[in-house]
């Protein structure tokens, strides 16, 4: 099978010739792995790990990382952050944003909302060329977490009870942007996008961030609108949500998702074997190798054992794409990353 055939077999819950794999790493990890393989670009890294997925992205042409002084930068949504160094790698610490203070719809309307005009989508055609043998992914929409950062999570949760119209206005703004964004991507590539990944988080380590009725009232209509837009362009839809989100999976399926990422196995209720037994006939799983414990703190053999387990459970009969449960963090040893992608593991239980 080609990489594309292999990954599509998994999405359609059929048995591939071997377990397809994806790769997600923090920038510091990507640089280290490229140096390890002696390659100068990300494509060389993916080829060395025999990754079956490739990602498209438009070119940024405006209002990105505006410097507000004092170490504060503002992204195109108006989210403000300070870039912080950690013992391993770095991260963005979000700081006060004007929409945290909004009290009315009129206050929200005065916000400087972005347009997809800040991207040049024409570059995606050349990116796509030469990837016919790979599963081609577009990603980046976030219909819940990013709105909560812009408005502040506490405000969004209070608005759901006190001013629901504020939440609907906020979510509609984000959904409209991302629907236009993906339609422009389809146009730029001639519809040659295989799968889209949306990036919301609906769970904590122990449970949901909101009740199921609240999810259905506030989130489901906007997710449905976006999923339908992606499907109308001919692409599959993968939903990303960290945390203990098992109780929402039936709703995700009803909304029309094809695959679920990242399968945070350390969260409550996210046991791979149970998830496969309950939802494996309707859902492809993507991820599952733990970035909280196994990858950063385990041995290479611990990683191999986790990969064997994910392939034997989530990949039983097809329906699994091997990947980490989040971007691989900078404190992950190189030997553990190499162990995760060993071909003898991915070949196990597949083929003739």
Buried (B, 14 or more C-beta within 10 A) or exposed (E): BEBBBBBBBBBEBEBBBBBBBBBBBBEBBBBBBBEBEEBEEBBBBBEBBBBBBBBBBBEEEEBEEEEEEEEBBBBBBBBBBEEEEEEEBEEBEEBEBBBBEBEEBEEBEEBEBBEBEBBBBEBBBEBBEEBEEBBBBBBBBBBBBBBBBBBBEEBBBEBBEEBEEBBBBBBEBBBBBBBBBBBBBBBBBEEBBBBBBBBBBBBBEEBBBBEEEBBBBBBBBBBBBBBBBBBEBEBBBBBBBBBBBBBBBEBBBEBBBBBBBBBBBBBBBBBBEEBBEBBBEBBBBBBBBBBBEBBBEBEBEBBBBBBEBBBBBBBBEBBBBBBBBBBBBBBBBEEBBBBBBBEEBBEBBBEE
